[in-house]
Amino acid sequence: MRGAVREQVPLGPFMHLRIGGPADWLLEPYAEEDAAAAVRACRDFDLPLRVLGGGSNVVVADAGVRGAVLHLGNLNRIVRDGNRITAGAGVTLPSLLRATKEVGLAGLEKLTGIPAMVGGAVAMNAGTRDGETFEHLLSLTVVDEDGRIAVWGKDRFRPIYRDGGLGRAVVLQATFELVPDDPKAIFERFSASLKKRNASQPVSQRSVGCVFRNPAGAAAGQLIEVAGCKTLRIGGIEVSGLHANYFVNEGQGSAADFVALMVEVKKRVHDRFGIELEPEVKFWGF
């Protein structure tokens, strides 16, 4: 595999929450073929493999994670072909949105404010109240379970709420079918969406987005707030005063603090409403 292979690399700096211990191995391939080779090598050596995107929906244990972590930040090319945009797994969503706006292609503004990379956004079908990643997705290039590079069309897509339904496949690049529009109009929608999101969510703070899934017929954030958990704090992790379904790291928080706060919030919501909140965030190494 061409690329960087490093031992005992702290994952905190890669995480939006800025907490988490080391990975046994961090793999940073240069190109798609190198990513496929890394996946095959881990399979051949029976080494557990996790794929890291922007780290915006993951909490890593303070003790770190065993096995290998594959980081695809080097796969960061954006290519236009008419109304289609192909973005590598390592392209950040803000970069993709800027690129589509500049060439007058609309449709992805609904993803404004999500601090993810394209690969992670596809894997978790990231979205907002306005829409989800898969809505304009035309095809995916992936490393399949056999370690081969394959192109998947819409007939292979099985997305559900916050889950792209990809199984063990690793996203290498995604192609979106977009709609021509005036760049100024796209920018206005982009700005309005960002302004709305900044007013209701702690976008600029260290968090992992929504901590809990919305239960049927209710909003998790509202349940948490009514249960009296807003600004509740354990160690360096606090329930946001802006949106109660966001936990923010005030500077010195730990993964243990985060989990302890989740347990307390779940208990209070259950005691008040009889509802068992389920996590939306992913956990590594626990």
NUVO-400675 format. One record per residue (C-alpha): residue number from 1; residue in one letter; y, z, x. Coordinates in steps of 0.05 Angstrom, whole numbers. Layout:
<nodes>
{node NUM; A; {Y; Z; X}}
...
</nodes>
This chain:
<nodes>
{node 1; M; {0; 0; 0}}
{node 2; R; {69; -18; 26}}
{node 3; G; {118; 37; 13}}
{node 4; A; {130; 110; 27}}
{node 5; V; {73; 161; 24}}
{node 6; R; {96; 232; 33}}
{node 7; E; {61; 300; 31}}
{node 8; Q; {85; 364; -4}}
{node 9; V; {148; 334; -34}}
{node 10; P; {188; 380; -80}}
{node 11; L; {196; 347; -148}}
{node 12; G; {257; 386; -171}}
{node 13; P; {307; 336; -143}}
{node 14; F; {273; 280; -183}}
{node 15; M; {277; 319; -249}}
{node 16; H; {335; 318; -296}}
{node 17; L; {324; 393; -306}}
{node 18; R; {324; 402; -229}}
{node 19; I; {264; 449; -228}}
{node 20; G; {193; 441; -205}}
{node 21; G; {149; 452; -144}}
{node 22; P; {118; 401; -96}}
{node 23; A; {69; 345; -108}}
{node 24; D; {11; 341; -60}}
{node 25; W; {28; 268; -49}}
{node 26; L; {88; 226; -71}}
{node 27; L; {76; 151; -71}}
{node 28; E; {136; 104; -73}}
{node 29; P; {111; 32; -72}}
{node 30; Y; {157; -26; -54}}
{node 31; A; {131; -78; -104}}
{node 32; E; {86; -87; -164}}
{node 33; E; {25; -105; -121}}
{node 34; D; {35; -41; -81}}
{node 35; A; {38; 0; -145}}
{node 36; A; {-28; -31; -167}}
{node 37; A; {-58; -16; -99}}
{node 38; A; {-36; 57; -104}}
{node 39; V; {-68; 64; -173}}
{node 40; R; {-134; 35; -146}}
{node 41; A; {-132; 80; -85}}
{node 42; C; {-123; 142; -127}}
{node 43; R; {-181; 120; -171}}
{node 44; D; {-226; 105; -112}}
{node 45; F; {-212; 173; -80}}
{node 46; D; {-216; 210; -147}}
{node 47; L; {-145; 234; -138}}
{node 48; P; {-107; 256; -201}}
{node 49; L; {-48; 210; -213}}
{node 50; R; {16; 221; -252}}
{node 51; V; {72; 171; -261}}
{node 52; L; {144; 195; -254}}
{node 53; G; {203; 159; -284}}
{node 54; G; {271; 190; -290}}
{node 55; G; {243; 259; -299}}
{node 56; S; {281; 269; -364}}
{node 57; N; {222; 291; -408}}
{node 58; V; {180; 330; -358}}
{node 59; V; {176; 403; -337}}
{node 60; V; {139; 413; -271}}
{node 61; A; {107; 480; -255}}
{node 62; D; {141; 523; -201}}
{node 63; A; {76; 518; -161}}
{node 64; G; {79; 442; -165}}
{node 65; V; {23; 393; -183}}
{node 66; R; {-42; 374; -150}}
{node 67; G; {-59; 302; -134}}
{node 68; A; {-10; 244; -129}}
{node 69; V; {55; 227; -164}}
{node 70; L; {74; 154; -168}}
{node 71; H; {149; 141; -169}}
{node 72; L; {170; 70; -184}}
{node 73; G; {244; 75; -168}}
{node 74; N; {239; 14; -121}}
{node 75; L; {220; -31; -179}}
{node 76; N; {292; -39; -200}}
{node 77; R; {305; -113; -210}}
{node 78; I; {337; -141; -274}}
{node 79; V; {327; -215; -290}}
{node 80; R; {357; -255; -348}}
{node 81; D; {324; -315; -381}}
{node 82; G; {365; -338; -440}}
{node 83; N; {364; -282; -492}}
{node 84; R; {309; -245; -454}}
{node 85; I; {320; -191; -403}}
{node 86; T; {264; -167; -357}}
{node 87; A; {274; -100; -324}}
{node 88; G; {231; -65; -272}}
{node 89; A; {202; 3; -287}}
{node 90; G; {251; 36; -239}}
{node 91; V; {314; 9; -273}}
{node 92; T; {353; 65; -306}}
{node 93; L; {371; 56; -379}}
{node 94; P; {446; 63; -366}}
{node 95; S; {441; 6; -314}}
{node 96; L; {402; -37; -363}}
{node 97; L; {453; -25; -418}}
{node 98; R; {511; -43; -372}}
{node 99; A; {475; -107; -351}}
{node 100; T; {460; -130; -422}}
{node 101; K; {531; -115; -444}}
{node 102; E; {560; -156; -387}}
{node 103; V; {520; -218; -405}}
{node 104; G; {533; -210; -480}}
{node 105; L; {464; -190; -504}}
{node 106; A; {459; -138; -558}}
{node 107; G; {405; -92; -585}}
{node 108; L; {395; -37; -534}}
{node 109; E; {459; 2; -550}}
{node 110; K; {416; 49; -593}}
{node 111; L; {387; 76; -528}}
{node 112; T; {455; 99; -503}}
{node 113; G; {455; 167; -469}}
{node 114; I; {381; 171; -454}}
{node 115; P; {374; 190; -379}}
{node 116; A; {308; 153; -368}}
{node 117; M; {280; 96; -328}}
{node 118; V; {253; 35; -364}}
{node 119; G; {180; 52; -348}}
{node 120; G; {186; 122; -375}}
{node 121; A; {226; 100; -435}}
{node 122; V; {170; 51; -453}}
{node 123; A; {114; 100; -439}}
{node 124; M; {144; 152; -486}}
{node 125; N; {178; 103; -535}}
{node 126; A; {243; 138; -521}}
{node 127; G; {296; 133; -575}}
{node 128; T; {352; 163; -615}}
{node 129; R; {366; 169; -688}}
{node 130; D; {389; 97; -686}}
{node 131; G; {326; 66; -658}}
{node 132; E; {270; 64; -607}}
{node 133; T; {252; 27; -543}}
{node 134; F; {197; -16; -573}}
{node 135; E; {242; -48; -626}}
{node 136; H; {265; -105; -581}}
{node 137; L; {206; -104; -532}}
{node 138; L; {173; -172; -524}}
{node 139; S; {122; -161; -469}}
{node 140; L; {100; -112; -414}}
{node 141; T; {73; -121; -344}}
{node 142; V; {26; -63; -330}}
{node 143; V; {-27; -38; -283}}
{node 144; D; {-86; -30; -330}}
{node 145; E; {-141; 22; -326}}
{node 146; D; {-180; -22; -278}}
{node 147; G; {-122; -25; -229}}
{node 148; R; {-106; -97; -245}}
{node 149; I; {-37; -125; -261}}
{node 150; A; {-36; -152; -332}}
{node 151; V; {15; -178; -382}}
{node 152; W; {13; -148; -452}}
{node 153; G; {44; -181; -512}}
{node 154; K; {63; -150; -578}}
{node 155; D; {-9; -154; -602}}
{node 156; R; {-26; -98; -553}}
{node 157; F; {31; -52; -573}}
{node 158; R; {12; 12; -610}}
{node 159; P; {75; 54; -607}}
{node 160; I; {86; 116; -649}}
{node 161; Y; {140; 169; -649}}
{node 162; R; {156; 186; -576}}
{node 163; D; {92; 155; -551}}
{node 164; G; {85; 83; -528}}
{node 165; G; {10; 85; -538}}
{node 166; L; {-5; 56; -470}}
{node 167; G; {-64; 100; -452}}
{node 168; R; {-72; 103; -376}}
{node 169; A; {-35; 38; -364}}
{node 170; V; {25; 41; -317}}
{node 171; V; {87; 2; -336}}
{node 172; L; {114; -44; -281}}
{node 173; Q; {166; -83; -320}}
{node 174; A; {188; -95; -391}}
{node 175; T; {217; -157; -424}}
{node 176; F; {265; -149; -483}}
{node 177; E; {285; -202; -534}}
{node 178; L; {359; -191; -549}}
{node 179; V; {414; -222; -592}}
{node 180; P; {477; -256; -566}}
{node 181; D; {541; -221; -584}}
{node 182; D; {612; -210; -559}}
{node 183; P; {612; -163; -498}}
{node 184; K; {672; -127; -527}}
{node 185; A; {636; -113; -592}}
{node 186; I; {575; -89; -553}}
{node 187; F; {619; -44; -511}}
{node 188; E; {652; -15; -573}}
{node 189; R; {584; 3; -603}}
{node 190; F; {561; 30; -536}}
{node 191; S; {624; 74; -530}}
{node 192; A; {620; 99; -602}}
{node 193; S; {546; 118; -593}}
{node 194; L; {561; 154; -528}}
{node 195; K; {619; 191; -558}}
{node 196; K; {577; 213; -617}}
{node 197; R; {520; 235; -571}}
{node 198; N; {567; 274; -524}}
{node 199; A; {596; 310; -584}}
{node 200; S; {529; 334; -610}}
{node 201; Q; {484; 340; -548}}
{node 202; P; {492; 370; -478}}
{node 203; V; {485; 302; -445}}
{node 204; S; {521; 322; -381}}
{node 205; Q; {480; 386; -370}}
{node 206; R; {411; 393; -338}}
{node 207; S; {360; 388; -394}}
{node 208; V; {297; 350; -415}}
{node 209; G; {325; 325; -481}}
{node 210; C; {294; 352; -545}}
{node 211; V; {244; 407; -529}}
{node 212; F; {207; 407; -595}}
{node 213; R; {185; 352; -643}}
{node 214; N; {217; 352; -711}}
{node 215; P; {166; 380; -761}}
{node 216; A; {156; 342; -827}}
{node 217; G; {217; 346; -870}}
{node 218; A; {258; 388; -822}}
{node 219; A; {299; 384; -758}}
{node 220; A; {274; 428; -702}}
{node 221; G; {345; 441; -676}}
{node 222; Q; {368; 466; -744}}
{node 223; L; {307; 512; -751}}
{node 224; I; {320; 541; -682}}
{node 225; E; {394; 552; -697}}
{node 226; V; {381; 586; -764}}
{node 227; A; {328; 630; -730}}
{node 228; G; {385; 657; -687}}
{node 229; C; {365; 625; -621}}
{node 230; K; {428; 587; -601}}
{node 231; T; {451; 610; -532}}
{node 232; L; {387; 653; -525}}
{node 233; R; {373; 658; -451}}
{node 234; I; {315; 676; -406}}
{node 235; G; {330; 676; -331}}
{node 236; G; {370; 613; -315}}
{node 237; I; {348; 573; -377}}
{node 238; E; {389; 576; -441}}
{node 239; V; {385; 547; -511}}
{node 240; S; {445; 500; -515}}
{node 241; G; {503; 523; -556}}
{node 242; L; {516; 450; -574}}
{node 243; H; {446; 431; -598}}
{node 244; A; {393; 484; -606}}
{node 245; N; {334; 437; -590}}
{node 246; Y; {361; 428; -519}}
{node 247; F; {347; 479; -465}}
{node 248; V; {394; 475; -406}}
{node 249; N; {387; 498; -334}}
{node 250; E; {448; 538; -317}}
{node 251; G; {434; 532; -243}}
{node 252; Q; {378; 578; -220}}
{node 253; G; {327; 568; -275}}
{node 254; S; {253; 562; -263}}
{node 255; A; {195; 529; -300}}
{node 256; A; {170; 599; -317}}
{node 257; D; {237; 614; -349}}
{node 258; F; {233; 550; -389}}
{node 259; V; {163; 565; -416}}
{node 260; A; {181; 637; -432}}
{node 261; L; {241; 613; -472}}
{node 262; M; {198; 563; -509}}
{node 263; V; {149; 618; -528}}
{node 264; E; {205; 663; -554}}
{node 265; V; {238; 607; -594}}
{node 266; K; {172; 586; -625}}
{node 267; K; {158; 658; -645}}
{node 268; R; {226; 667; -678}}
{node 269; V; {221; 602; -716}}
{node 270; H; {150; 619; -739}}
{node 271; D; {171; 689; -761}}
{node 272; R; {230; 661; -801}}
{node 273; F; {200; 598; -831}}
{node 274; G; {125; 600; -820}}
{node 275; I; {130; 534; -782}}
{node 276; E; {94; 523; -716}}
{node 277; L; {138; 480; -671}}
{node 278; E; {103; 430; -626}}
{node 279; P; {131; 410; -558}}
{node 280; E; {160; 341; -546}}
{node 281; V; {169; 353; -472}}
{node 282; K; {111; 341; -423}}
{node 283; F; {84; 394; -376}}
{node 284; W; {56; 381; -306}}
{node 285; G; {17; 432; -265}}
{node 286; F; {10; 488; -317}}
</nodes>
